[in-house]
Structures are given as C-alpha cells and as structure tokens.
Amino acid sequence: MIKFTYNKHCVKKRLGQNFLINNDVINNIISSISPKSTDVMVEIGPGLGALTDHIYNIVHKLFVIEYDNDLVTKLLIAYSNIKNLEIFFKNVLEFDFFRIGNNYYNSIRVFGNLPYNISVSILLHLFKYNNIVDIHCMFQKEVADRLLACPGTKNYGRLSIISQYYCNITRLFDVYPQSFRPIPKINSTFLRLSPHKKYSCSMKNIKHLIKIVTLAFRNRRKILKNSLSELFNENTLINLKINPMLRAENLSVKQYCYLSNYISSL
C-alpha cells in the first residue's frame, strides 16, 4: 500500500488533483463497484492508490492510467511486484479502451476519481467504446446533477441528453469536500453509468444528435421553431409530433432521437 503523504507543493492544479483520503468513502466506493475475480478493470487517475490498493488483489487484471509523471514513478515503485497490474503514463483522452497494451478486450469495467476539469471530456471519450460494461466515477456534484437531470428541469441539457442516450445513470452517494486533499470548494457525487444493452431509440448518426441538441440549447429560452429553424421548419416539427412551441428542455431523449434520425434520413 502507498502511504498517503499530502504535500500541497506537490499538487499540480493544472491536472485538477484532489486525492481521496476518507476511508469510509473509499470503502463505500469499493462496495458500490463490487469487483469480481473475473473482471478486467481500468482505473482513471489512481493518484496515490487509494482505490488501487483495494482493487488489484481482487480482479483478474487492473490497468491504471495516470498523467502525472511524478505519481507514475511512485506507482511503478509501489506496485513493481504486482503481476496483474499495469500502469500507463498517458492522457486518458488519447487512451484506446479497445486495445489496452497489446491485447484487445471485449469486456472491461472503468472506475476512478476523475479530474473535474476534464471529467465531461473523459465521459464523452468513454462513450465511444461498446466494450465497457459499466463506469463508476466521482464527479463534481454540479456535473452529476446535469447528467441525471430530467426533462423540464433547469439542469437538463446537452450533457443530460447525450449521456442518457448512451447510459442508465444512478446516483450512488454524495461526498463532502473534507474527504479530499487538497479540500475542493465543491461537493462531489459518485455515479454508476451502465451503457444500454438495447437502445429505446436507435440512433443512425450520433453527430446529428449532438448538432441538434447544441442548437436547441444554445438559447434555451427560445421555442423550438426558432432555435431549430436552421434544421426544421414548423410543419416538419409538427409532422414529427414535436410541438414547435415547446422549448429545448421540454423534449425527452427519445424525441431528440426522432429529430436526429429524420436529419440522417435526408
């Protein structure tokens, strides 16, 4: 086990580092993930190994991705004798979750305490891979609220729709700032994201969905016949059973899928 020694001068703010130190939270995370001996798992941002220590001796194989070269050096030393653990010094946004090392994996589980400054980018990167069984990650509470938001609420938007298209999302528990060092100025939330095995509305082209929701929420107070006028006229919206007088936050994920598929069919 790596002994946690917090030194504020070693923290790299540009990497969004906040190290998890609360043992109760760590145990809750491990319990929520429920790792199995047959699992192949990938940890994003292991830091000083708070979660790594509990996972590697349970699972079949554990890969960890860390972008801080100083932390990578510590991890390589600490886990040098662990045969089923492999450490990558890499930007997670450039990591291929299909091919890890020299092997292709058709079933992996992902977890981690994500750097909050790029958490959304990481999540959108993970959505590209259909070999991910589930994702257990720590998010800024504000981002978690957006991921979980329902139509008609203030937090519902582009991120909610794209994420809920790909995954079923569950709030597991909230985490207070005092559980980290350095102490962040925000609360955190631990989520489970389970990719849909069968989509309620099959998407022909995800790029069209992204374009539509971006337009719709660019000015969320506009009604749809105005915010989406670049792509749809009023009659087309009516024919697609979309009320043109509604606003962006009033449409469900499935309705946005219908709009997207219409554009794809042109």
N, C-alpha and C positions, 0 to 999 in steps of 0.2 A: 504494500500500500504506500502511496505517496503521502507523506506528511504535509498537510497544508500549512504553509507559512506565508501570511499575507504581507506584502511589502508594496505600499502604494506607488513607489517609484518604479516598480516592475510592470505595473498595469499599463497596457497600451490602449489608450482611449479610442484611437482610430479604429481598433478592432472590436469595439463595443464589449469589452471584457467585464463580466461580473461573475465571480466564482461562487458557486453554490456551496454553503458550509453547514446548513442546518440538517442534522442527521434525521430528524423526523420527516422533513420534506424529502430527503434522499430515499428513505425507506418507503414513503408513500409513492414515489416515482417508480421504484423497483417493483412494488406490489402492483401498480397500475399496468406496467409493461408486461409483467408476468413472463419473463424469458424462459424458454424451454431448451432442453439439451440438444434438440434438433435444429434450433434456429441459427440462421446466418444473419448477423446484425451489423448495422453501420451506425456509429456514433458521430454526430456532428459537433465539433467543439468540445472535446473532452476536458479541456482546461488542465486541472491538476488531478484528474482521475477520480473525482467524487462518485461518479456513476460507473465509470470503467471498472473500478475495483470490485463492484458487486456483480457485474455482468460477465466478465471474461471467463470466470470459473464455472459458469452455468451453461453457456451456449456452445454450439459446435464450432463457430467461428465468429470473431469480432474484428471488424475493421474500424479504425478511428481516423477522422480527418481533422487536422489541426493546421491553422495558417500562421501561428506564431512560432517562429523558428526556435526561440528560447524554450518554449513549452515542449516543442517536439523533441529537443535534446533531452529534457528531463524525462519525458515519457519513454523515449528509447532506452534510457539507462534503467528506469524503474521496471520496465516490462521486458527486458532483454532476454529473460529465460522463459517467457510465456509463449508457447508454440502456436496457440490458436488465436493469437492477437497480432494484427498487422497495422502499422502506423503509417499514415500518408501525410506528408508535408505538402498541402495543396489547397488551393482556393476551391471551396465546395461548389461554387458556381461553374467550375470547369471540370468537375468530377463526373465520370461516367458510371452511373449506378447499374448499368447493364454489365459492363466489363470492369471487374474490380481486380486489380493486379493482372494476372494472366488468365483469369477464369471468368466464364460467363455464369451469372446466377439468375435463375428464373423465379426465385422467391427470396426476398430479403425483407427485414424489418429495420426501420430507421428510428432513431431517437436522438435527443440532445437538448442541451441548454443553448438555444440559438443566440448569436449576437443580434441584438434587437435592431441595429441599424441596417441589417440586410435580411431580416427574417422573412419578409414578404418575397423578396427576390429568391431566396432559398426555396421557399414553398412552391413558387411557380416553376422553379427548376425541377423539383421533385415530381411535379405533375406530369412531366414528360415521360416518366418511366412506369410501364404497366407491370413491372415485376416487383413492385413494392407492396407488401401485404398490409402494412399499417405504419403510421407515423405517430410517435409520441414526442411532443416537443413543448418547450417553455416559450411563451410569447409575452410580449408586453400586453397587459390587460386590455388596453385600448384596441390593439390589433385583434386580440381574441374576440372581443365584442363585435368587431366588424365581420370576422369570419363566421360567427354564429348568428348574425342578425337575420331577422325575418322580414319579409316584405311589409312595407308600411311603417317601418321604424327608422329613426334618424341614422342609425349605424349601417343600414342596409345600403349596399352599393356595389361597385365593380368587383371588389375583392370578395364580397359575400357570394355573388353570383358565380363567378369563375370557380371559386373553391368548392361551393356546394354542388356545382355540376360534377366535379371530379370525386368528391368525398362526402361521406357522412361524418359530421364533426360533433364531438362530445366534449363538453367542459368537464374536466375531472376534478380540479380544485384550484383555488387561488393561492398565491404565495406572496407573503409580505416582503417589503424591501430588506428588512433586517436579516433575511435568510441568505443574503449575498454579501460578498466583499469585493470591491467597494460597494457601499449601500447605494442602490439606484434611487432615483427620485420618483419612481413609478412602481405600481403593483404589477405582479406577473400572474399568468394563468397557464396551467398545464393542460394541454389538449390532446385528445386522441383523434386522428383523422384516418378513417377507413375507406380506401378507394372503393367506389361502387363496382360490384361484380357485374351488375346489369344496370344500364342507364335507363332512367324513366323516359328520357327523350334522347335518342341517338343523334349525335352531332356530326354533320357532314364535314364541317371545316371550323375548327376552334378559332381561327383567326377572324372569322366573320362575327362570332360571338363577342370576341374582345373588342372589335371595332364598334359594334352596336352598343354595348354597354358603356364604352368610353364616350361615345356621342351622347347617349341618353343622360349620363350623369355629369357631363361637362357643365351643364347648368340645370341642376336637378329640380329647380322650381318651374322650369318650362314644361308645358304639356307636350305629350309625345308627338303630336302632329307638327310641332315646331322643332323640338330637339332632334327628331329623327327625319326631318324633311329632306336631308341630303340623300337618304336611302329609301324612304317610303312616302308616298302621298297618302292623304287621308282615306281615300277609298280602299287602298291596299290594306291599310291597318284594319279597317272595318271588315274587309273580306277575310282577314286572318283572325277575326274575332278578338281584336285588340281595340279597346276603347281609345280613340285618339285624344280624348280629353283627360286621360289619366297622366300622372307624372311617372318618372323613371322608377321611383321606389315602390310603385303600386303593382308592378308586374312580377310574377313568380319566375323562378329559374326556368321552368318548363315553357313559359310564354316567350322568354328570351330565346330559348332553343328554337321555337317555331319561327321566330323572326330570322334567326341565323340561317336556318335551313331553307327558308324562302330565298334569301340572298344567294345561297350556294346553288340553288336550282336554276338561277337565271343564266 
